Amino acid sequence: MSILLSKTYWILVVLMSQFCFYLVFSVIFLFQQQNLVASEKLRTNHRFIESQDKNIFCETLLIKKIIIKGNSEFLTEELNLITRKFLKQPATLSNLQQIAREVSQFYWNKGFLTSEAYPPVEQDISQGVVTIKVIEGELDKIDITDGFGRKIENSLIKNWLHRQAGKPLNVDDLLEGLQLLKIKYNLTKIESELQKGTLPKFSNLKLKIEQGEQYRIHLQGNNYGSFNSGQEAGNFQFIANNLSGKSDKLDVSGIVSEGSEQALIDYQIPLCLIDCLSFQFHYEIGNSEVIRQPLETFDIEGEYQKFFLEITQPIIKSSRTDLGVDLELGWQRSETFVLGRRFSFSPQTLDGQYDIYTLRIGTTWEEKWPTGALINRGEITVGGDSLSETSDPFVLFRLQSNWLEKLNENLLFSLFGSLQLTPSSLGKSFGVLPSEQFPIGGFSTVPGYDLNLRRGDNGINIKADLRQTVLKSSSLGAITINPYAAFGYVWNKRNEAILLEPTTLGSVGLNLHWKIKGIDINLGIAEPLNDVSENFEQTTYFSIGSSISF
């Protein structure tokens, strides 16, 4: 019995060994067969791709229709103009890739440098219908390293740059936005790097910005003032940029002469970073007295206050073109005195006092190019005196234009023009109060004459000059000579008899400007072309000023 069990045991061992051998052999055989099949498929696919590259495969299959998917920026008709030349061409891989390259190039030429087109691998082209897919790039994350500290809200910058870049991401628009940011915030440096994001369609922007001086103090002395209240004057100005970190600006200034004092406060704040609605608040107060003999004995004095609120909305904002509209609500009060009692110097005022309420609607257009710029301003003003029973409401039309052109590296040409018209010039019975009249005479309008020597309801002023840099060095600074010619004319339709002759003023002159180590010096001579009976001619000008920024 034991012998029988022993033999049975060994038979089972032999059978199990043979079974295991055959099992291992079968697994190896099947694995080799699968490798042979995979290799054959790989060689088949390789021959398939080679046949396409050699334009052997699908030579008889022509492209009947091209469908572009993923496009949201351009009209289908625009892309069809690019792809239509491939219709009735062989549906080869090289042709499909060429279609994708030309669509991509069209995007790139428009500034969409992170967008790209490609032919999907899995598509059925047996019916001659070819699909090209576009991946339109987007701006994802913006990382900012800056020197503003808490004085700038990076969220404002990020939101604005996202809007500027757009969807899909336009690199040209993004770069223009960075340039506007540099100008708006007075940045000394911007380093930007566009990197690939976690997904093919996304890009990340890394910014490193350095801010210039936030505060500026300017001091100046000049003889640009009026003969009546003192020619020599001192000017003070303090400017704070980005005071609250929201692109706001505070401007405080003052002017003091022997017979006059003037103070101004101006604050401007936008609702967002750059191209949005902004508010400006302006308050001004001043007084003056006549110190010129023999009028000084009459103790002639004047006081005024002025306040306005202005709302500005940019329409176009770019590094080359600015277009905006604005609405201003204003109030100003003026009082004049002789021997301590109110006295009126104008037939339109009552008892030497008037309150003016005005509404101004204006537009500003600036166009810049590599060698120059054109700045235009137009506005309509409606107003009236609430205290006077003799003064009519008035309407004003004002136009200003300034053309700057760089003729060469050291020569700049400037042409400035200003025009004011009122309905009274068309025969209607509207009058203009003194503070709204058009002035000519003085350094900024027609040099060679006393400041604001003539005023009228209507007027025109033109000034042309050349600015030639004759010296520029690190040790001696920069010296510029500025020959110019100026012309001004005022007229009234109503109360024409109160205008003094001549109503036309003209002059030619030469200014010398020297800037050295933060100090500005200006010396000028002017030659009047008209004789004025009052002998209020001014033939020499000077100013010296300095600015400190921190």
Summary of the structure (lengths in Angstrom):
residues: 550
radius of gyration: 39.2
end to end distance: 113.7
largest distance: 158.2
contacts: 1697
relative contact order: 0.06
helix: 22%
strand: 48%
